[in-house]
Structures are given as structure tokens and as C-alpha cells.
């Protein structure tokens, strides 16, 4: 008995059987990849920083308003019977008051704070023309906004947590906040 036959034991596998076995698992993987994944539900409105993914949030949030009452800067409101975030006059400092006040479980203290908003710097931004205005870069607590050598602003969306401070410190109004495409 050869060494390779000894390792295989009493199992005899034909070449056809070997290839069939190898190709079957590959075919299954290809078939699974061909089934389109259901994209996560898009948030219609910005939510508080520790909101669950949108499907769970919609199931659990009962619109009671306790989180809005607890928010020390008044940036939460009830819209369409659910809590929504409005960063127009104050940024979110992720104090956790809304999450602590939530009794429905729609806000979870174990989640990292992220409003889901990301800055979009408009073409008329004065920082693009010279280096005299860098208020958004200076004001960003996460250093998610920076200007390159050609005075073009960039946003590191992985660092950004959507607090909104950049929008508020831009005294020219050249930053708007938009929702990320999907929950992550």
C-alpha cells in the first residue's frame, strides 16, 4: 500500500467525484452571491445618536417624547410619531440624556454615538479659495474635516460622528448635513 493510500484509509475517490465535490461547494457559493442582498432600510430622518437600526427603531420608538424633554440643548422633536434630530441651532454633544430617558429601548447605551449625519461642504466654501477660513476644520472635535494643499475640503466619514458642530461654526452657511445612505 502506498503512503497516499494509507492516509486516505479505505476511501476511494474518483477524479470525477473529487471534482464534483469541489465544484458543488463553489456552485453553492456562486448561487448565494447571485441572490441580491436586501439593503438596510434608509432612515427618512436623522435619529438620536444611540438609535437602533431603523427597522428596530421604528418598532420600538413609541413617540412618547421623554427623550425630547431630556435633551439639554433641545435638538430632538417628535415627527411622524417618532423622535427625530434637528441640528440647526445647537450641536449634539452625545451627553446620553436622551438614551437614559428612553424607556422603550429604541435608544441603546451600548451603541456608539452617531447621528448618521455627514457634512457636505458646498462649492462656494470660502476655504476653497484661500486658507483664511478653516472654521469647520478647527471646530471638528473628531478631526474628520481637513483641507488639502489645494484648499479642497475633505470629510473622513469614518471619523465623523455627525455631531453637527462643523455646520454651526461655518458662519458662511456653506455646510449642510445629509444622512448616510444606510445604517451600518
Protein Blocks (a to p, Z undefined) as FASTA:
>chain_A
ZZklmmnomadcdfklmmmmmmmmmmmmmmmmmpccddddddfbdcdfkbccfklmmmmm
gonommmmmpmnopacceehiacdddfkbccehnommmmmpmnopacfkbccdehiacdd
dfklmklmmmkbcklmmmmmnlpaccdfkopacddfklpgolommmmmmmnopaccdddf
bdZZ
